[in-house]
Amino acid sequence: MFFNGFHLYNQLLCSNIEVDEYSSEMRKVVLVNILLIISAVMLLTFSFYNLFIQNNQTLFVIDLISFFVAIFIFYNLRKTLKVERASIMTTLSIFTMMIAVVYFEKGDNFTLVWTVFFPVFAIFLNGSKKGLLITLVFYMIVFYLTYQGLNLWQNGLWNEASYTRFIVTNIGITVIIFFFEISFEKAHKALEKVRRKEKDYIEILEEYSITDPLTQVYNRRYLSIQFDRLFEKAKKHNSFFALYIFDIDFFKQYNDTYGHIAGDTALQKTTDILTQEVLKREVDCIFRLGGEEFCGLLIAD
């Protein structure tokens, strides 16, 4: 079977969600899926490690429950396609798991190290402001629990110096991640502004490429495109399809007598009458073939 890397990427990391490439939404979708996949693998590995090697049933239960929660969120994201909800669920599951680890393990086996990674999940998944708020609530609980364990946890080795280093490390990493996310959000907003301008310019250029600059009706280039499209539409709906060609009588004499400006005005007034008073339907099209020659396409039931 041929290996389709793009299909695998779309299935695993994008959840088949159709969002603009390089958008903040795409970044969030990919981050959620990466975190869920890595978390599920690590949690399943650690659950068996804690059960059979460490003989730690508490951590086994916590890791196993967290594993099934990660699998559920991963599956639910593909069913509902709700990225924001998946981000919140992922953050809350990690929040609960880490608090449980701190509470039950009391700093043994270096379990407090995992709390350092929480702001990465919270801020990257929920944005700088919401993520920082969640992180602050998380650390308020963690700092309170670790304060209660002074001179008790780790056979009394958990003291004021350890507690201070723990607080400074977590706050420092949170500040770094917060400002990193702030800079990313600002850069992304600036990039989105540039992209919107580029999109507007492209639309203007496309409009210019199919429009006659003098009369503002479609040009001959667009006739070949519209003819095929409208003809197929008429066939599909069993409608009448008509093409007509006309020109302005004695235009050359008028142009030579009154000048090119007067001739241009006559062409503009002619197309104004046609577009405003005669051809009022959206499906009716008029094209300038060149000089005083025009063409039109009509569809009727």
Backbone hydrogen bonds, N-H to C=O, Kabsch-Sander energy under -0.5 kcal/mol:
donor,donor_aa,acceptor,acceptor_aa,energy
4,N,2,F,-0.6
5,G,3,F,-0.9
8,L,4,N,-2.0
9,Y,5,G,-2.5
10,N,6,F,-2.6
11,Q,7,H,-2.3
12,L,8,L,-3.0
13,L,9,Y,-2.0
14,C,9,Y,-1.1
16,N,10,N,-2.2
17,I,14,C,-2.4
19,V,17,I,-1.0
23,S,20,D,-1.6
27,R,23,S,-2.1
28,K,24,S,-2.1
29,V,25,E,-2.4
30,V,26,M,-2.5
31,L,27,R,-2.4
32,V,28,K,-2.7
33,N,29,V,-2.2
34,I,30,V,-2.7
35,L,31,L,-2.8
36,L,32,V,-2.4
37,I,33,N,-2.6
38,I,34,I,-2.8
39,S,35,L,-2.6
40,A,36,L,-2.5
41,V,37,I,-2.2
42,M,38,I,-2.6
43,L,39,S,-3.0
44,L,40,A,-2.3
45,T,41,V,-2.1
46,F,42,M,-3.0
47,S,43,L,-2.2
48,F,44,L,-1.6
49,Y,45,T,-2.1
50,N,46,F,-3.1
51,L,47,S,-1.4
52,F,48,F,-2.9
53,I,49,Y,-2.0
54,Q,49,Y,-2.2
56,N,50,N,-3.9
57,Q,55,N,-0.8
60,F,56,N,-1.9
61,V,57,Q,-2.4
62,I,58,T,-2.3
63,D,59,L,-2.9
64,L,60,F,-2.4
65,I,61,V,-2.6
66,S,62,I,-2.3
67,F,63,D,-2.1
68,F,64,L,-2.1
69,V,65,I,-2.1
70,A,66,S,-2.3
71,I,67,F,-2.2
72,F,68,F,-2.3
73,I,69,V,-2.5
74,F,70,A,-2.3
75,Y,71,I,-2.2
76,N,72,F,-3.2
77,L,73,I,-2.3
78,R,74,F,-0.9
79,K,75,Y,-1.3
80,T,76,N,-2.9
81,L,77,L,-2.1
83,V,81,L,-1.0
86,A,82,K,-1.8
87,S,83,V,-2.3
88,I,84,E,-2.1
89,M,85,R,-2.7
90,T,86,A,-2.5
91,T,87,S,-2.3
92,L,88,I,-2.8
93,S,89,M,-2.2
94,I,90,T,-2.1
95,F,91,T,-2.6
96,T,92,L,-2.8
97,M,93,S,-2.4
98,M,94,I,-2.6
99,I,95,F,-2.1
100,A,96,T,-2.3
101,V,97,M,-2.3
102,V,98,M,-2.4
103,Y,99,I,-2.5
104,F,100,A,-2.7
105,E,101,V,-2.3
106,K,102,V,-1.4
108,D,105,E,-1.8
110,F,107,G,-0.8
111,T,108,D,-1.6
113,V,110,F,-1.4
114,W,111,T,-1.1
115,T,112,L,-1.1
116,V,113,V,-1.6
117,F,114,W,-1.3
118,F,115,T,-1.1
120,V,117,F,-0.7
121,F,117,F,-1.3
122,A,118,F,-2.8
123,I,119,P,-2.4
124,F,119,P,-0.6
124,F,120,V,-1.5
125,L,121,F,-1.9
126,N,122,A,-1.6
127,G,123,I,-1.5
131,G,127,G,-1.8
132,L,128,S,-1.8
133,L,129,K,-2.0
134,I,130,K,-2.3
135,T,131,G,-2.3
136,L,132,L,-2.5
137,V,133,L,-2.0
138,F,134,I,-2.3
139,Y,135,T,-2.8
140,M,136,L,-2.0
141,I,137,V,-1.7
142,V,138,F,-2.5
143,F,139,Y,-3.2
144,Y,140,M,-1.5
145,L,141,I,-2.5
146,T,142,V,-2.8
147,Y,143,F,-1.7
148,Q,144,Y,-1.8
149,G,145,L,-0.7
150,L,147,Y,-1.5
151,N,158,W,-4.2
152,L,149,G,-2.3
153,W,149,G,-2.6
155,N,152,L,-0.6
156,G,153,W,-0.9
157,L,154,Q,-1.6
158,W,153,W,-1.8
159,N,157,L,-1.2
163,Y,159,N,-2.6
164,T,160,E,-2.5
165,R,161,A,-2.3
166,F,162,S,-2.2
167,I,163,Y,-2.2
168,V,164,T,-2.7
169,T,165,R,-2.4
170,N,166,F,-2.0
171,I,167,I,-2.6
172,G,168,V,-2.6
173,I,169,T,-2.3
174,T,170,N,-2.1
175,V,171,I,-2.5
176,I,172,G,-2.1
177,I,173,I,-2.5
178,F,174,T,-2.7
179,F,175,V,-2.4
180,F,176,I,-2.0
181,E,177,I,-2.4
182,I,178,F,-2.2
183,S,179,F,-2.4
184,F,180,F,-2.1
185,E,181,E,-2.7
186,K,182,I,-2.3
187,A,183,S,-2.3
188,H,184,F,-2.8
189,K,185,E,-2.3
190,A,186,K,-2.3
191,L,187,A,-2.3
192,E,188,H,-2.7
193,K,189,K,-2.1
194,V,190,A,-1.9
195,R,191,L,-2.5
196,R,192,E,-2.4
197,K,193,K,-1.9
198,E,194,V,-2.5
199,K,195,R,-2.6
200,D,196,R,-2.4
201,Y,197,K,-2.6
202,I,198,E,-2.5
203,E,199,K,-2.3
204,I,200,D,-2.2
205,L,201,Y,-2.6
206,E,202,I,-2.7
207,E,203,E,-2.1
208,Y,204,I,-2.5
209,S,205,L,-2.1
210,I,206,E,-0.8
210,I,207,E,-0.8
211,T,207,E,-0.6
211,T,208,Y,-0.7
212,D,217,V,-3.6
216,Q,212,D,-2.2
218,Y,286,I,-1.3
219,N,210,I,-2.1
220,R,288,R,-0.6
223,L,219,N,-0.8
224,S,220,R,-0.9
225,I,221,R,-0.7
226,Q,222,Y,-2.7
227,F,223,L,-2.8
228,D,224,S,-1.2
229,R,225,I,-1.7
230,L,226,Q,-3.1
231,F,227,F,-2.3
232,E,228,D,-2.0
233,K,229,R,-1.8
234,A,230,L,-2.5
235,K,231,F,-2.1
236,K,232,E,-2.3
237,H,233,K,-2.0
238,N,235,K,-0.7
239,S,234,A,-2.7
240,F,300,A,-3.7
242,A,298,L,-2.7
244,Y,296,G,-2.1
246,F,294,F,-2.2
248,I,292,E,-0.8
249,D,247,D,-0.6
251,F,248,I,-1.3
254,Y,250,F,-2.2
255,N,251,F,-3.1
256,D,252,K,-2.7
257,T,253,Q,-2.2
258,Y,254,Y,-2.7
259,G,255,N,-1.5
263,G,259,G,-1.9
264,D,260,H,-2.8
265,T,261,I,-2.2
266,A,262,A,-2.1
267,L,263,G,-2.0
268,Q,264,D,-2.3
269,K,265,T,-2.6
270,T,266,A,-2.0
271,T,267,L,-2.1
272,D,268,Q,-2.1
273,I,269,K,-2.2
274,L,270,T,-2.0
275,T,271,T,-2.7
276,Q,272,D,-2.3
277,E,273,I,-2.0
278,V,273,I,-1.0
278,V,274,L,-0.8
279,L,274,L,-3.9
280,K,278,V,-1.2
284,D,281,R,-0.8
285,C,297,L,-1.9
287,F,295,C,-3.5
288,R,218,Y,-2.6
289,L,287,F,-0.7
289,L,293,E,-1.9
290,G,293,E,-1.3
293,E,290,G,-2.4
294,F,246,F,-3.2
295,C,287,F,-2.8
296,G,244,Y,-2.7
297,L,285,C,-2.2
298,L,242,A,-2.6
300,A,240,F,-2.2
